[in-house]
């Protein structure tokens, strides 16, 4: 973003798939998925879960990650396509 | 620090460790990481909405919500 100017507009009516409805929905789903992963980590570190709960938690989160990848590929979207730039608030998701 | 669970299932959870807890690990913090920390502390959201027509109050909505991570020592055991 260049200094001093107006923020870039998001062209929601452009034909590019990155700004389509599917991208928007998947962005919200990905936000929730990543948020739940982080919350699961905190619960894990708290240390009150049984080994069975930890196993189920981990494998379910892994499955969700795989499903998200499949959904993204189905709509021809990359991980960065889902990452909204919120300007002064920074990126929505980490830029790994 | 608790023992890391064995097997691939534990790696998904362990992968976030450095991102979420590293002190100043990245310059720009992703919003999802901020939300994660806010939930860990707990947040109270309040709202008051009054729907009226022609200056006549018809519907009032009062909202007070506590949103936080589950902490068994604070709120009791959750299944």
Backbone of each chain as nested JSON, in Angstrom:
{
  "chains": [
    {"id": "A", "residues": [
      {"number": 1, "name": "UNK", "atoms": {"N": [0.865, -1.194, 0.0], "CA": [0.0, 0.0, 0.0], "C": [0.89, 1.228, 0.0]}},
      {"number": 2, "name": "UNK", "atoms": {"N": [0.724, 2.129, -0.927], "CA": [1.565, 3.315, -1.015], "C": [1.191, 4.292, 0.083]}},
      {"number": 3, "name": "UNK", "atoms": {"N": [2.171, 5.059, 0.542], "CA": [1.911, 5.952, 1.663], "C": [1.033, 7.126, 1.28]}},
      {"number": 4, "name": "UNK", "atoms": {"N": [0.081, 7.471, 2.135], "CA": [-0.66, 8.72, 1.963], "C": [-1.865, 8.626, 1.057]}},
      {"number": 5, "name": "UNK", "atoms": {"N": [-1.977, 7.552, 0.252], "CA": [-3.097, 7.511, -0.683], "C": [-4.284, 6.771, -0.125]}},
      {"number": 6, "name": "UNK", "atoms": {"N": [-5.361, 6.749, -0.893], "CA": [-6.53, 5.976, -0.484], "C": [-6.197, 4.485, -0.583]}},
      {"number": 7, "name": "UNK", "atoms": {"N": [-6.801, 3.653, 0.301], "CA": [-6.538, 2.208, 0.195], "C": [-7.088, 1.657, -1.117]}},
      {"number": 8, "name": "UNK", "atoms": {"N": [-6.471, 0.584, -1.598], "CA": [-6.924, -0.012, -2.845], "C": [-8.348, -0.51, -2.695]}},
      {"number": 9, "name": "UNK", "atoms": {"N": [-9.11, -0.364, -3.763], "CA": [-10.473, -0.865, -3.725], "C": [-10.485, -2.336, -4.068]}},
      {"number": 10, "name": "UNK", "atoms": {"N": [-11.439, -3.054, -3.517], "CA": [-11.624, -4.459, -3.841], "C": [-12.689, -4.547, -4.912]}},
      {"number": 11, "name": "UNK", "atoms": {"N": [-12.305, -4.996, -6.119], "CA": [-13.251, -5.043, -7.222], "C": [-14.075, -6.315, -7.125]}},
      {"number": 12, "name": "UNK", "atoms": {"N": [-15.231, -6.237, -6.433], "CA": [-16.041, -7.441, -6.254], "C": [-16.817, -7.79, -7.514]}},
      {"number": 13, "name": "UNK", "atoms": {"N": [-16.889, -6.838, -8.451], "CA": [-17.649, -7.129, -9.656], "C": [-16.738, -7.549, -10.8]}},
      {"number": 14, "name": "UNK", "atoms": {"N": [-15.439, -7.696, -10.517], "CA": [-14.536, -8.121, -11.583], "C": [-14.669, -9.616, -11.794]}},
      {"number": 15, "name": "UNK", "atoms": {"N": [-14.3, -10.083, -12.978], "CA": [-14.466, -11.517, -13.258], "C": [-13.421, -12.396, -12.57]}},
      {"number": 16, "name": "UNK", "atoms": {"N": [-12.445, -11.782, -11.86], "CA": [-11.397, -12.62, -11.284], "C": [-11.96, -13.511, -10.188]}},
      {"number": 17, "name": "UNK", "atoms": {"N": [-11.569, -14.768, -10.164], "CA": [-12.138, -15.72, -9.203], "C": [-11.764, -15.392, -7.766]}},
      {"number": 18, "name": "UNK", "atoms": {"N": [-10.634, -14.653, -7.576], "CA": [-10.191, -14.379, -6.219], "C": [-11.227, -13.633, -5.401]}},
      {"number": 19, "name": "UNK", "atoms": {"N": [-12.022, -12.797, -6.043], "CA": [-13.001, -11.997, -5.313], "C": [-14.398, -12.54, -5.446]}},
      {"number": 20, "name": "UNK", "atoms": {"N": [-14.538, -13.777, -5.902], "CA": [-15.866, -14.336, -6.039], "C": [-16.481, -14.708, -4.71]}},
      {"number": 21, "name": "UNK", "atoms": {"N": [-17.754, -15.089, -4.751], "CA": [-18.472, -15.444, -3.538], "C": [-17.838, -16.657, -2.865]}},
      {"number": 22, "name": "UNK", "atoms": {"N": [-17.421, -17.643, -3.656], "CA": [-16.798, -18.837, -3.093], "C": [-15.55, -18.462, -2.294]}},
      {"number": 23, "name": "UNK", "atoms": {"N": [-14.754, -17.531, -2.831], "CA": [-13.556, -17.091, -2.132], "C": [-13.892, -16.454, -0.803]}},
      {"number": 24, "name": "UNK", "atoms": {"N": [-14.93, -15.648, -0.785], "CA": [-15.352, -14.974, 0.447], "C": [-15.803, -15.989, 1.498]}},
      {"number": 25, "name": "UNK", "atoms": {"N": [-16.607, -16.947, 1.083], "CA": [-17.094, -17.968, 2.006], "C": [-15.942, -18.799, 2.536]}},
      {"number": 26, "name": "UNK", "atoms": {"N": [-15.049, -19.208, 1.639], "CA": [-13.902, -20.021, 2.068], "C": [-12.976, -19.232, 2.982]}},
      {"number": 27, "name": "UNK", "atoms": {"N": [-12.888, -17.922, 2.771], "CA": [-12.065, -17.097, 3.659], "C": [-12.602, -17.149, 5.072]}},
      {"number": 28, "name": "UNK", "atoms": {"N": [-13.926, -17.022, 5.213], "CA": [-14.54, -17.063, 6.541], "C": [-14.338, -18.438, 7.168]}},
      {"number": 29, "name": "UNK", "atoms": {"N": [-14.534, -19.491, 6.382], "CA": [-14.344, -20.847, 6.899], "C": [-12.896, -21.051, 7.336]}},
      {"number": 30, "name": "UNK", "atoms": {"N": [-11.96, -20.556, 6.522], "CA": [-10.54, -20.717, 6.851], "C": [-10.179, -19.943, 8.113]}},
      {"number": 31, "name": "UNK", "atoms": {"N": [-10.768, -18.754, 8.277], "CA": [-10.535, -17.976, 9.493], "C": [-10.971, -18.776, 10.72]}},
      {"number": 32, "name": "UNK", "atoms": {"N": [-12.179, -19.332, 10.656], "CA": [-12.689, -20.117, 11.775], "C": [-11.849, -21.365, 12.008]}},
      {"number": 33, "name": "UNK", "atoms": {"N": [-11.438, -22.016, 10.942], "CA": [-10.632, -23.229, 11.082], "C": [-9.315, -22.926, 11.781]}},
      {"number": 34, "name": "UNK", "atoms": {"N": [-8.65, -21.871, 11.344], "CA": [-7.368, -21.525, 11.963], "C": [-7.558, -21.055, 13.396]}},
      {"number": 35, "name": "UNK", "atoms": {"N": [-8.64, -20.338, 13.651], "CA": [-8.911, -19.884, 15.01], "C": [-9.128, -21.096, 15.923]}},
      {"number": 36, "name": "UNK", "atoms": {"N": [-9.884, -22.07, 15.46], "CA": [-10.15, -23.264, 16.256], "C": [-8.88, -24.068, 16.489]}},
      {"number": 37, "name": "UNK", "atoms": {"N": [-7.977, -24.106, 15.51], "CA": [-6.703, -24.797, 15.695], "C": [-5.909, -24.155, 16.826]}},
      {"number": 38, "name": "UNK", "atoms": {"N": [-5.875, -22.834, 16.842], "CA": [-5.138, -22.135, 17.888], "C": [-5.79, -22.338, 19.251]}},
      {"number": 39, "name": "UNK", "atoms": {"N": [-7.118, -22.323, 19.281], "CA": [-7.829, -22.544, 20.535], "C": [-7.613, -23.977, 21.029]}},
      {"number": 40, "name": "UNK", "atoms": {"N": [-7.541, -24.915, 20.099], "CA": [-7.287, -26.312, 20.456], "C": [-5.899, -26.446, 21.07]}},
      {"number": 41, "name": "UNK", "atoms": {"N": [-4.943, -25.719, 20.53], "CA": [-3.584, -25.754, 21.068], "C": [-3.557, -25.242, 22.503]}},
      {"number": 42, "name": "UNK", "atoms": {"N": [-4.309, -24.189, 22.769], "CA": [-4.349, -23.655, 24.135], "C": [-4.945, -24.685, 25.097]}},
      {"number": 43, "name": "UNK", "atoms": {"N": [-6.01, -25.353, 24.661], "CA": [-6.651, -26.367, 25.503], "C": [-5.702, -27.529, 25.732]}},
      {"number": 44, "name": "UNK", "atoms": {"N": [-4.955, -27.867, 24.682], "CA": [-3.969, -28.94, 24.786], "C": [-2.913, -28.587, 25.814]}},
      {"number": 45, "name": "UNK", "atoms": {"N": [-2.449, -27.347, 25.766], "CA": [-1.401, -26.921, 26.685], "C": [-1.917, -26.798, 28.107]}},
      {"number": 46, "name": "UNK", "atoms": {"N": [-3.216, -26.617, 28.257], "CA": [-3.778, -26.552, 29.604], "C": [-3.584, -27.879, 30.313]}},
      {"number": 47, "name": "UNK", "atoms": {"N": [-3.663, -28.98, 29.529], "CA": [-3.252, -30.279, 30.052], "C": [-4.311, -31.127, 30.704]}},
      {"number": 48, "name": "UNK", "atoms": {"N": [-5.595, -30.851, 30.458], "CA": [-6.629, -31.632, 31.136], "C": [-7.298, -32.651, 30.213]}},
      {"number": 49, "name": "UNK", "atoms": {"N": [-6.819, -32.745, 28.98], "CA": [-7.448, -33.656, 28.023], "C": [-6.85, -35.055, 28.113]}},
      {"number": 50, "name": "UNK", "atoms": {"N": [-7.7, -36.064, 27.882], "CA": [-7.205, -37.44, 27.845], "C": [-6.462, -37.669, 26.534]}},
      {"number": 51, "name": "UNK", "atoms": {"N": [-5.654, -38.739, 26.496], "CA": [-4.923, -39.048, 25.265], "C": [-5.882, -39.258, 24.104]}},
      {"number": 52, "name": "UNK", "atoms": {"N": [-7.035, -39.87, 24.397], "CA": [-8.029, -40.111, 23.357], "C": [-8.58, -38.793, 22.821]}},
      {"number": 53, "name": "UNK", "atoms": {"N": [-8.863, -37.851, 23.7], "CA": [-9.364, -36.549, 23.262], "C": [-8.328, -35.822, 22.414]}},
      {"number": 54, "name": "UNK", "atoms": {"N": [-7.082, -35.867, 22.841], "CA": [-6.006, -35.215, 22.094], "C": [-5.892, -35.813, 20.702]}},
      {"number": 55, "name": "UNK", "atoms": {"N": [-5.957, -37.141, 20.637], "CA": [-5.846, -37.822, 19.347], "C": [-6.989, -37.422, 18.429]}},
      {"number": 56, "name": "UNK", "atoms": {"N": [-8.216, -37.432, 18.984], "CA": [-9.39, -37.086, 18.164], "C": [-9.316, -35.64, 17.705]}},
      {"number": 57, "name": "UNK", "atoms": {"N": [-8.917, -34.76, 18.599], "CA": [-8.789, -33.342, 18.276], "C": [-7.794, -33.141, 17.137]}},
      {"number": 58, "name": "UNK", "atoms": {"N": [-6.632, -33.745, 17.29], "CA": [-5.579, -33.589, 16.287], "C": [-5.975, -34.136, 14.927]}},
      {"number": 59, "name": "UNK", "atoms": {"N": [-6.54, -35.339, 14.901], "CA": [-6.869, -35.941, 13.607], "C": [-8.047, -35.24, 12.952]}},
      {"number": 60, "name": "UNK", "atoms": {"N": [-8.996, -34.737, 13.743], "CA": [-10.109, -33.985, 13.164], "C": [-9.615, -32.688, 12.549]}},
      {"number": 61, "name": "UNK", "atoms": {"N": [-8.738, -31.994, 13.244], "CA": [-8.194, -30.749, 12.701], "C": [-7.391, -31.013, 11.432]}},
      {"number": 62, "name": "UNK", "atoms": {"N": [-6.686, -32.139, 11.423], "CA": [-5.934, -32.501, 10.224], "C": [-6.872, -32.73, 9.059]}},
      {"number": 63, "name": "UNK", "atoms": {"N": [-7.987, -33.428, 9.323], "CA": [-8.978, -33.694, 8.278], "C": [-9.569, -32.401, 7.74]}},
      {"number": 64, "name": "UNK", "atoms": {"N": [-9.859, -31.46, 8.654], "CA": [-10.425, -30.179, 8.237], "C": [-9.453, -29.431, 7.342]}},
      {"number": 65, "name": "UNK", "atoms": {"N": [-8.172, -29.507, 7.69], "CA": [-7.174, -28.836, 6.866], "C": [-7.137, -29.434, 5.463]}},
      {"number": 66, "name": "UNK", "atoms": {"N": [-7.222, -30.762, 5.382], "CA": [-7.219, -31.425, 4.082], "C": [-8.465, -31.056, 3.284]}},
      {"number": 67, "name": "UNK", "atoms": {"N": [-9.618, -31.002, 3.964], "CA": [-10.854, -30.656, 3.274], "C": [-10.8, -29.243, 2.741]}},
      {"number": 68, "name": "UNK", "atoms": {"N": [-10.21, -28.322, 3.506], "CA": [-10.075, -26.943, 3.043], "C": [-9.206, -26.881, 1.794]}},
      {"number": 69, "name": "UNK", "atoms": {"N": [-8.124, -27.651, 1.799], "CA": [-7.25, -27.675, 0.617], "C": [-8.023, -28.16, -0.6]}},
      {"number": 70, "name": "UNK", "atoms": {"N": [-8.824, -29.221, -0.417], "CA": [-9.606, -29.742, -1.533], "C": [-10.616, -28.72, -2.029]}},
      {"number": 71, "name": "UNK", "atoms": {"N": [-11.277, -28.02, -1.1], "CA": [-12.247, -27.002, -1.484], "C": [-11.581, -25.866, -2.246]}},
      {"number": 72, "name": "UNK", "atoms": {"N": [-10.428, -25.445, -1.76], "CA": [-9.703, -24.372, -2.443], "C": [-9.353, -24.78, -3.858]}},
      {"number": 73, "name": "UNK", "atoms": {"N": [-8.804, -25.989, -3.988], "CA": [-8.385, -26.449, -5.319], "C": [-9.583, -26.596, -6.234]}},
      {"number": 74, "name": "UNK", "atoms": {"N": [-10.731, -26.997, -5.662], "CA": [-11.938, -27.136, -6.474], "C": [-12.333, -25.811, -7.107]}},
      {"number": 75, "name": "UNK", "atoms": {"N": [-12.152, -24.715, -6.362], "CA": [-12.515, -23.4, -6.881], "C": [-11.324, -22.671, -7.505]}},
      {"number": 76, "name": "UNK", "atoms": {"N": [-10.211, -23.356, -7.599], "CA": [-9.039, -22.75, -8.226], "C": [-8.477, -21.591, -7.43]}},
      {"number": 77, "name": "UNK", "atoms": {"N": [-8.475, -21.707, -6.109], "CA": [-7.969, -20.626, -5.26], "C": [-6.72, -21.079, -4.512]}},
      {"number": 78, "name": "UNK", "atoms": {"N": [-5.768, -20.169, -4.393], "CA": [-4.585, -20.471, -3.596], "C": [-4.829, -20.011, -2.161]}},
      {"number": 79, "name": "UNK", "atoms": {"N": [-3.936, -20.406, -1.269], "CA": [-4.083, -19.999, 0.134], "C": [-4.016, -18.477, 0.264]}},
      {"number": 80, "name": "UNK", "atoms": {"N": [-3.161, -17.861, -0.553], "CA": [-3.033, -16.4, -0.483], "C": [-4.267, -15.678, -1.006]}},
      {"number": 81, "name": "UNK", "atoms": {"N": [-5.027, -16.349, -1.909], "CA": [-6.271, -15.754, -2.408], "C": [-7.258, -15.53, -1.28]}},
      {"number": 82, "name": "UNK", "atoms": {"N": [-7.184, -16.396, -0.257], "CA": [-8.131, -16.297, 0.849], "C": [-7.674, -15.298, 1.906]}},
      {"number": 83, "name": "UNK", "atoms": {"N": [-6.437, -14.834, 1.805], "CA": [-5.887, -13.967, 2.837], "C": [-6.216, -12.515, 2.547]}},
      {"number": 84, "name": "UNK", "atoms": {"N": [-7.189, -11.98, 3.266], "CA": [-7.568, -10.589, 3.062], "C": [-6.522, -9.649, 3.665]}},
      {"number": 85, "name": "UNK", "atoms": {"N": [-6.254, -8.568, 2.942], "CA": [-5.382, -7.523, 3.47], "C": [-6.28, -6.468, 4.101]}},
      {"number": 86, "name": "UNK", "atoms": {"N": [-6.222, -6.351, 5.412], "CA": [-7.12, -5.445, 6.113], "C": [-6.487, -4.068, 6.337]}},
      {"number": 87, "name": "UNK", "atoms": {"N": [-5.488, -3.73, 5.539], "CA": [-4.859, -2.426, 5.641], "C": [-4.133, -2.258, 6.959]}},
      {"number": 88, "name": "UNK", "atoms": {"N": [-4.504, -1.239, 7.736], "CA": [-3.812, -0.994, 9.003], "C": [-3.968, -2.132, 10.012]}},
      {"number": 89, "name": "UNK", "atoms": {"N": [-4.969, -2.984, 9.838], "CA": [-5.144, -4.112, 10.753], "C": [-4.229, -5.261, 10.405]}},
      {"number": 90, "name": "UNK", "atoms": {"N": [-3.541, -5.169, 9.27], "CA": [-2.646, -6.239, 8.866], "C": [-3.38, -7.296, 8.079]}},
      {"number": 91, "name": "UNK", "atoms": {"N": [-2.718, -8.436, 7.85], "CA": [-3.365, -9.51, 7.113], "C": [-4.332, -10.288, 8.001]}},
      {"number": 92, "name": "UNK", "atoms": {"N": [-5.309, -10.931, 7.366], "CA": [-6.27, -11.719, 8.124], "C": [-5.601, -12.959, 8.688]}},
      {"number": 93, "name": "UNK", "atoms": {"N": [-4.83, -13.631, 7.802], "CA": [-4.161, -14.885, 8.17], "C": [-2.659, -14.679, 8.088]}},
      {"number": 94, "name": "UNK", "atoms": {"N": [-1.88, -15.543, 8.737], "CA": [-0.424, -15.38, 8.661], "C": [0.069, -15.593, 7.229]}},
      {"number": 95, "name": "UNK", "atoms": {"N": [1.08, -14.838, 6.842], "CA": [1.639, -14.998, 5.498], "C": [2.838, -15.928, 5.586]}},
      {"number": 96, "name": "UNK", "atoms": {"N": [2.568, -17.22, 5.57], "CA": [3.7, -18.172, 5.642], "C": [4.235, -18.462, 4.263]}}
    ]},
    {"id": "B", "residues": [
      {"number": 1, "name": "UNK", "atoms": {"N": [5.637, -27.461, 30.784], "CA": [5.255, -27.731, 29.395], "C": [4.816, -29.178, 29.263]}},
      {"number": 2, "name": "UNK", "atoms": {"N": [3.641, -29.388, 28.683], "CA": [3.104, -30.746, 28.589], "C": [3.837, -31.515, 27.497]}},
      {"number": 3, "name": "UNK", "atoms": {"N": [3.773, -32.831, 27.582], "CA": [4.43, -33.684, 26.592], "C": [3.712, -33.571, 25.266]}},
      {"number": 4, "name": "UNK", "atoms": {"N": [4.458, -33.503, 24.184], "CA": [3.853, -33.436, 22.862], "C": [3.277, -34.792, 22.506]}},
      {"number": 5, "name": "UNK", "atoms": {"N": [2.024, -34.856, 22.034], "CA": [1.419, -36.158, 21.701], "C": [2.119, -36.784, 20.505]}},
      {"number": 6, "name": "UNK", "atoms": {"N": [2.316, -38.096, 20.571], "CA": [3.025, -38.792, 19.513], "C": [2.151, -38.922, 18.279]}},
      {"number": 7, "name": "UNK", "atoms": {"N": [2.755, -39.098, 17.132], "CA": [1.99, -39.351, 15.915], "C": [1.716, -38.08, 15.119]}},
      {"number": 8, "name": "UNK", "atoms": {"N": [1.276, -38.236, 13.908], "CA": [1.043, -37.081, 13.013], "C": [-0.051, -36.145, 13.508]}},
      {"number": 9, "name": "UNK", "atoms": {"N": [-1.0, -36.676, 14.284], "CA": [-2.088, -35.816, 14.757], "C": [-1.55, -34.706, 15.65]}},
      {"number": 10, "name": "UNK", "atoms": {"N": [-0.481, -35.007, 16.38], "CA": [0.054, -33.998, 17.295], "C": [0.808, -32.899, 16.573]}},
      {"number": 11, "name": "UNK", "atoms": {"N": [1.298, -33.21, 15.367], "CA": [2.118, -32.222, 14.653], "C": [1.295, -31.028, 14.174]}},
      {"number": 12, "name": "UNK", "atoms": {"N": [0.024, -31.295, 13.801], "CA": [-0.821, -30.189, 13.353], "C": [-0.98, -29.173, 14.467]}},
      {"number": 13, "name": "UNK", "atoms": {"N": [-1.214, -29.674, 15.692], "CA": [-1.378, -28.79, 16.83], "C": [-0.05, -28.12, 17.185]}},
      {"number": 14, "name": "UNK", "atoms": {"N": [1.037, -28.865, 17.122], "CA": [2.331, -28.322, 17.54], "C": [2.845, -27.283, 16.556]}},
      {"number": 15, "name": "UNK", "atoms": {"N": [2.38, -27.325, 15.314], "CA": [2.895, -26.412, 14.285], "C": [2.612, -24.961, 14.616]}},
      {"number": 16, "name": "UNK", "atoms": {"N": [1.537, -24.707, 15.343], "CA": [1.181, -23.32, 15.625], "C": [1.941, -22.758, 16.813]}},
      {"number": 17, "name": "UNK", "atoms": {"N": [2.668, -23.581, 17.494], "CA": [3.29, -23.179, 18.748], "C": [4.134, -21.919, 18.586]}},
      {"number": 18, "name": "UNK", "atoms": {"N": [5.027, -21.922, 17.599], "CA": [5.943, -20.79, 17.462], "C": [5.218, -19.537, 16.991]}},
      {"number": 19, "name": "UNK", "atoms": {"N": [4.167, -19.706, 16.191], "CA": [3.457, -18.532, 15.67], "C": [2.653, -17.866, 16.77]}},
      {"number": 20, "name": "UNK", "atoms": {"N": [1.967, -18.677, 17.57], "CA": [1.034, -18.104, 18.54], "C": [1.742, -17.567, 19.772]}},
      {"number": 21, "name": "UNK", "atoms": {"N": [2.856, -18.187, 20.163], "CA": [3.423, -17.847, 21.459], "C": [4.782, -17.186, 21.379]}},
      {"number": 22, "name": "UNK", "atoms": {"N": [5.41, -17.182, 20.21], "CA": [6.728, -16.565, 20.122], "C": [6.655, -15.074, 20.382]}},
      {"number": 23, "name": "UNK", "atoms": {"N": [7.516, -14.565, 21.217], "CA": [7.476, -13.117, 21.499], "C": [7.985, -12.316, 20.31]}},
      {"number": 24, "name": "UNK", "atoms": {"N": [7.117, -11.527, 19.708], "CA": [7.495, -10.707, 18.556], "C": [8.038, -11.543, 17.417]}},
      {"number": 25, "name": "UNK", "atoms": {"N": [7.427, -12.687, 17.176], "CA": [7.952, -13.607, 16.16], "C": [7.862, -13.001, 14.768]}},
      {"number": 26, "name": "UNK", "atoms": {"N": [6.781, -12.291, 14.467], "CA": [6.644, -11.662, 13.158], "C": [6.346, -10.192, 13.361]}},
      {"number": 27, "name": "UNK", "atoms": {"N": [6.675, -9.375, 12.35], "CA": [6.448, -7.945, 12.488], "C": [4.965, -7.622, 12.4]}},
      {"number": 28, "name": "UNK", "atoms": {"N": [4.292, -8.14, 11.345], "CA": [2.861, -7.897, 11.238], "C": [2.121, -9.101, 11.811]}},
      {"number": 29, "name": "UNK", "atoms": {"N": [1.218, -8.814, 12.755], "CA": [0.458, -9.879, 13.397], "C": [-0.819, -10.127, 12.607]}},
      {"number": 30, "name": "UNK", "atoms": {"N": [-1.079, -11.369, 12.276], "CA": [-2.307, -11.698, 11.563], "C": [-3.487, -11.529, 12.503]}},
      {"number": 31, "name": "UNK", "atoms": {"N": [-4.617, -11.106, 11.944], "CA": [-5.802, -10.856, 12.763], "C": [-6.269, -12.113, 13.487]}},
      {"number": 32, "name": "UNK", "atoms": {"N": [-6.103, -13.26, 12.846], "CA": [-6.542, -14.507, 13.47], "C": [-5.758, -14.761, 14.757]}},
      {"number": 33, "name": "UNK", "atoms": {"N": [-4.492, -14.344, 14.801], "CA": [-3.698, -14.511, 16.018], "C": [-4.172, -13.561, 17.103]}},
      {"number": 34, "name": "UNK", "atoms": {"N": [-4.566, -12.356, 16.722], "CA": [-5.113, -11.409, 17.689], "C": [-6.42, -11.942, 18.278]}},
      {"number": 35, "name": "UNK", "atoms": {"N": [-7.291, -12.452, 17.409], "CA": [-8.557, -13.014, 17.872], "C": [-8.305, -14.167, 18.838]}},
      {"number": 36, "name": "UNK", "atoms": {"N": [-7.316, -14.998, 18.536], "CA": [-6.985, -16.128, 19.388], "C": [-6.616, -15.655, 20.791]}},
      {"number": 37, "name": "UNK", "atoms": {"N": [-5.787, -14.597, 20.87], "CA": [-5.353, -14.102, 22.178], "C": [-6.497, -13.43, 22.922]}},
      {"number": 38, "name": "UNK", "atoms": {"N": [-7.357, -12.736, 22.182], "CA": [-8.508, -12.081, 22.813], "C": [-9.434, -13.134, 23.417]}},
      {"number": 39, "name": "UNK", "atoms": {"N": [-9.661, -14.227, 22.685], "CA": [-10.524, -15.285, 23.211], "C": [-9.904, -15.937, 24.435]}},
      {"number": 40, "name": "UNK", "atoms": {"N": [-8.584, -16.051, 24.461], "CA": [-7.918, -16.677, 25.591], "C": [-8.12, -15.849, 26.858]}},
      {"number": 41, "name": "UNK", "atoms": {"N": [-8.191, -14.524, 26.7], "CA": [-8.441, -13.665, 27.851], "C": [-9.926, -13.602, 28.169]}},
      {"number": 42, "name": "UNK", "atoms": {"N": [-10.753, -13.698, 27.121], "CA": [-12.188, -13.558, 27.294], "C": [-12.61, -12.157, 26.918]}},
      {"number": 43, "name": "UNK", "atoms": {"N": [-13.746, -12.054, 26.281], "CA": [-14.237, -10.739, 25.86], "C": [-15.736, -10.672, 26.12]}},
      {"number": 44, "name": "UNK", "atoms": {"N": [-16.193, -9.504, 26.554], "CA": [-17.623, -9.292, 26.743], "C": [-18.101, -8.351, 25.659]}},
      {"number": 45, "name": "UNK", "atoms": {"N": [-19.114, -8.787, 24.922], "CA": [-19.679, -7.975, 23.855], "C": [-21.065, -7.525, 24.297]}},
      {"number": 46, "name": "UNK", "atoms": {"N": [-21.281, -6.236, 24.284], "CA": [-22.608, -5.737, 24.663], "C": [-23.202, -4.938, 23.517]}},
      {"number": 47, "name": "UNK", "atoms": {"N": [-24.497, -4.986, 23.43], "CA": [-25.164, -4.215, 22.383], "C": [-26.574, -3.879, 22.792]}},
      {"number": 48, "name": "UNK", "atoms": {"N": [-27.009, -2.726, 22.357], "CA": [-28.386, -2.302, 22.623], "C": [-28.955, -1.813, 21.308]}},
      {"number": 49, "name": "UNK", "atoms": {"N": [-30.061, -2.409, 20.888], "CA": [-30.693, -2.0, 19.636], "C": [-32.176, -1.748, 19.889]}},
      {"number": 50, "name": "UNK", "atoms": {"N": [-32.64, -0.642, 19.399], "CA": [-34.08, -0.353, 19.48], "C": [-34.582, -0.102, 18.075]}},
      {"number": 51, "name": "UNK", "atoms": {"N": [-35.546, -0.881, 17.669], "CA": [-36.156, -0.701, 16.353], "C": [-37.439, 0.117, 16.514]}},
      {"number": 52, "name": "UNK", "atoms": {"N": [-37.503, 1.197, 15.796], "CA": [-38.698, 2.031, 15.944], "C": [-39.176, 2.509, 14.589]}},
      {"number": 53, "name": "UNK", "atoms": {"N": [-40.452, 2.777, 14.497], "CA": [-41.073, 3.292, 13.278], "C": [-41.802, 4.575, 13.635]}},
      {"number": 54, "name": "UNK", "atoms": {"N": [-41.512, 5.631, 12.875], "CA": [-42.162, 6.936, 13.109], "C": [-42.01, 7.347, 14.57]}},
      {"number": 55, "name": "UNK", "atoms": {"N": [-40.795, 7.233, 15.076], "CA": [-40.493, 7.62, 16.458], "C": [-41.23, 6.828, 17.512]}},
      {"number": 56, "name": "UNK", "atoms": {"N": [-41.828, 5.7, 17.123], "CA": [-42.501, 4.83, 18.095], "C": [-41.62, 3.599, 18.305]}},
      {"number": 57, "name": "UNK", "atoms": {"N": [-41.133, 3.416, 19.528], "CA": [-40.302, 2.241, 19.821], "C": [-41.139, 0.978, 19.777]}},
      {"number": 58, "name": "UNK", "atoms": {"N": [-40.668, 0.005, 18.983], "CA": [-41.44, -1.229, 18.814], "C": [-40.713, -2.451, 19.357]}},
      {"number": 59, "name": "UNK", "atoms": {"N": [-39.426, -2.58, 19.023], "CA": [-38.681, -3.772, 19.432], "C": [-37.376, -3.35, 20.103]}},
      {"number": 60, "name": "UNK", "atoms": {"N": [-37.082, -3.979, 21.241], "CA": [-35.82, -3.675, 21.91], "C": [-34.991, -4.941, 22.052]}},
      {"number": 61, "name": "UNK", "atoms": {"N": [-33.751, -4.874, 21.648], "CA": [-32.854, -6.023, 21.772], "C": [-31.681, -5.615, 22.647]}},
      {"number": 62, "name": "UNK", "atoms": {"N": [-31.508, -6.342, 23.739], "CA": [-30.376, -6.073, 24.618], "C": [-29.479, -7.293, 24.638]}},
      {"number": 63, "name": "UNK", "atoms": {"N": [-28.211, -7.115, 24.281], "CA": [-27.305, -8.25, 24.15], "C": [-26.115, -8.094, 25.072]}},
      {"number": 64, "name": "UNK", "atoms": {"N": [-25.808, -9.161, 25.773], "CA": [-24.58, -9.178, 26.557], "C": [-24.007, -10.579, 26.411]}},
      {"number": 65, "name": "UNK", "atoms": {"N": [-22.839, -10.676, 25.819], "CA": [-22.274, -11.994, 25.523], "C": [-20.85, -12.084, 26.043]}},
      {"number": 66, "name": "UNK", "atoms": {"N": [-20.548, -13.211, 26.696], "CA": [-19.178, -13.492, 27.11], "C": [-18.623, -14.566, 26.182]}},
      {"number": 67, "name": "UNK", "atoms": {"N": [-17.531, -14.259, 25.505], "CA": [-16.926, -15.222, 24.585], "C": [-15.491, -15.463, 25.041]}},
      {"number": 68, "name": "UNK", "atoms": {"N": [-15.167, -16.716, 25.353], "CA": [-13.809, -16.982, 25.807], "C": [-13.431, -18.433, 25.566]}},
      {"number": 69, "name": "UNK", "atoms": {"N": [-12.144, -18.717, 25.68], "CA": [-11.67, -20.095, 25.601], "C": [-12.237, -20.877, 26.782]}},
      {"number": 70, "name": "UNK", "atoms": {"N": [-12.419, -22.162, 26.583], "CA": [-12.891, -23.018, 27.666], "C": [-11.743, -23.263, 28.644]}},
      {"number": 71, "name": "UNK", "atoms": {"N": [-11.946, -22.885, 29.891], "CA": [-10.98, -23.142, 30.94], "C": [-11.685, -23.933, 32.028]}},
      {"number": 72, "name": "UNK", "atoms": {"N": [-11.413, -25.208, 32.132], "CA": [-12.143, -26.053, 33.085], "C": [-12.061, -25.554, 34.521]}},
      {"number": 73, "name": "UNK", "atoms": {"N": [-10.974, -24.864, 34.876], "CA": [-10.861, -24.391, 36.255], "C": [-11.749, -23.181, 36.503]}},
      {"number": 74, "name": "UNK", "atoms": {"N": [-12.183, -22.508, 35.431], "CA": [-13.002, -21.317, 35.608], "C": [-14.496, -21.6, 35.462]}},
      {"number": 75, "name": "UNK", "atoms": {"N": [-14.842, -22.421, 34.478], "CA": [-16.255, -22.601, 34.174], "C": [-16.741, -24.024, 34.384]}},
      {"number": 76, "name": "UNK", "atoms": {"N": [-15.884, -24.906, 34.861], "CA": [-16.307, -26.279, 35.083], "C": [-16.035, -27.143, 33.881]}},
      {"number": 77, "name": "UNK", "atoms": {"N": [-16.022, -28.44, 34.081], "CA": [-15.636, -29.393, 33.039], "C": [-16.644, -29.381, 31.899]}},
      {"number": 78, "name": "UNK", "atoms": {"N": [-16.131, -29.268, 30.661], "CA": [-16.983, -29.368, 29.478], "C": [-16.708, -30.7, 28.803]}},
      {"number": 79, "name": "UNK", "atoms": {"N": [-17.719, -31.392, 28.279], "CA": [-17.471, -32.701, 27.641], "C": [-16.667, -32.551, 26.344]}}
    ]}
  ]
}
